Amino acid sequence: MSSVQAYSTFYVDGLYFGILTSDVIELTKGLEVTPVPLGPIGVSGFINLRGQIVTAIDMRKRLGLNSVVHSDTTISLFFQDQGTLFGLLVDDVSDILELDQTSFEEPPSNISAASRELIVGVHKLPQKLLLILDPHKIISGIETALA
């Protein structure tokens, strides 16, 4: 028996990623990020989300991709892990896709080591490859560094 899961999809440096929609709390565009000097790699700073201070993770840096200066077009995708709110800084958001798990496969061996540790698998779509991320792995080591 196959099961269907919904993924919130987004782009980072031209690559197509998704995380389970059940993990996503909110999407917001153009929030100011206050830098954190000497913070962990991948952490851009903090975002004030309606009075709550949220760790902002630069997905380009976290995935070992080309870095850019974030602007008011940068989108923050928020999720919660063990009671702590995090924001992923991504280039653009796309659709919510419902995909049958029979199309889920192991990550390809040709992706970078930095990306491989965060990607749990892929779905081959007709026009592109959807890389599935594990939010807990994205923040692994980060929450303790900022605690």
PEHUHU-V903924 format. One record per pair of residues at least 12 apart in sequence whose ideal C-beta (glycine too) atoms are under 8 Angstrom apart, sorted by sequence separation. I is the first residue (numbers start at 0). GAP is how many residues later the second one is. D is the distance in whole Angstrom. If there is no record, write none. Layout:
# PEHUHU-V903924
[[I GAP D] [I GAP D]]
This chain:
# PEHUHU-V903924
[[6 12 7] [7 12 8] [32 12 4] [33 12 5] [42 12 6] [43 12 5] [57 12 7] [75 12 7] [106 12 5] [118 12 5] [119 12 5] [6 13 6] [7 13 5] [32 13 7] [33 13 8] [42 13 7] [43 13 7] [75 13 6] [76 13 6] [106 13 7] [118 13 7] [119 13 7] [5 14 7] [6 14 6] [32 14 6] [33 14 8] [42 14 6] [43 14 4] [74 14 8] [75 14 8] [106 14 6] [107 14 7] [118 14 6] [119 14 5] [4 15 6] [5 15 4] [7 15 8] [31 15 7] [41 15 6] [42 15 7] [73 15 5] [74 15 5] [105 15 6] [106 15 6] [117 15 5] [118 15 8] [5 16 7] [7 16 5] [30 16 5] [31 16 8] [41 16 6] [73 16 7] [74 16 7] [76 16 7] [104 16 6] [105 16 8] [114 16 8] [117 16 7] [30 17 8] [43 17 8] [73 17 7] [74 17 7] [103 17 5] [104 17 5] [119 17 7] [30 18 7] [74 18 5] [103 18 7] [104 18 7] [7 19 8] [41 19 5] [69 19 6] [103 19 6] [104 19 7] [117 19 5] [40 20 6] [41 20 4] [55 20 7] [102 20 5] [110 20 8] [116 20 6] [117 20 6] [27 21 7] [40 21 8] [102 21 6] [107 21 8] [25 23 8] [32 23 5] [53 24 7] [98 24 5] [106 24 7] [43 26 7] [96 26 8] [103 28 7] [46 29 6] [48 29 7] [54 29 8] [56 29 6] [58 29 5] [59 29 8] [54 30 8] [56 30 7] [58 30 6] [53 31 5] [54 31 5] [55 31 5] [56 31 5] [57 31 5] [58 31 5] [59 31 8] [98 31 8] [53 32 6] [54 32 7] [56 32 7] [51 33 6] [53 33 5] [55 33 6] [96 33 7] [48 36 7] [32 37 6] [48 38 7] [46 40 5] [16 42 8] [29 42 4] [28 43 7] [29 43 7] [28 44 7] [29 44 7] [28 45 7] [30 45 5] [43 45 6] [28 46 5] [11 47 5] [12 47 6] [27 47 7] [28 47 7] [11 48 6] [14 48 8] [26 48 6] [27 48 5] [63 48 5] [26 49 7] [62 49 8] [63 49 8] [85 49 8] [12 50 8] [14 50 7] [26 50 6] [27 50 7] [63 50 3] [64 50 8] [87 50 7] [11 51 6] [25 51 8] [26 51 7] [62 51 6] [63 51 6] [12 52 4] [25 52 5] [61 52 8] [62 52 5] [85 52 8] [11 53 6] [12 53 5] [23 53 6] [24 53 5] [85 53 6] [23 54 7] [24 54 6] [80 54 6] [23 55 6] [24 55 6] [62 55 7] [80 55 6] [22 56 5] [30 56 8] [32 56 7] [61 56 7] [78 56 5] [85 56 8] [22 57 8] [85 57 8] [18 58 8] [80 58 6] [83 59 6] [18 60 7] [24 60 7] [81 61 8] [80 62 7] [9 65 7] [26 66 6] [9 67 6] [7 69 7] [16 73 8] [20 75 6] [61 76 6] [9 78 8] [11 78 5] [12 78 7] [15 78 7] [10 79 7] [11 79 6] [17 79 7] [58 79 8] [9 80 4] [10 80 5] [9 81 7] [10 81 5] [56 81 6] [9 82 6] [10 82 8] [56 82 7] [9 83 5] [10 83 7] [8 84 7] [9 84 6] [54 84 8] [7 85 7] [8 85 4] [56 85 7] [8 86 6] [8 87 7] [54 87 7] [7 88 6] [8 88 6] [54 88 7] [6 89 7] [5 90 6] [6 90 5] [5 91 7] [6 91 8] [54 91 6] [5 92 5] [6 92 6] [4 93 7] [5 93 8] [3 94 5] [4 94 6] [3 95 7] [3 96 5] [4 96 6] [2 97 7] [3 97 7] [1 98 5] [2 98 5] [1 99 6] [42 99 6] [1 100 5] [41 100 7] [39 101 7] [39 102 5] [42 102 8] [42 103 7] [17 105 8] [39 105 4] [38 106 8] [39 106 7] [38 107 7] [35 110 8] [15 112 5] [17 112 5] [22 112 5] [15 113 7] [16 113 7] [17 113 7] [18 113 7] [15 114 5] [16 114 5] [17 114 5] [18 114 5] [15 115 7] [16 115 8] [17 115 7] [18 115 8] [6 116 8] [14 116 6] [16 116 6] [18 116 6] [8 121 7] [6 123 7] [6 125 7]]
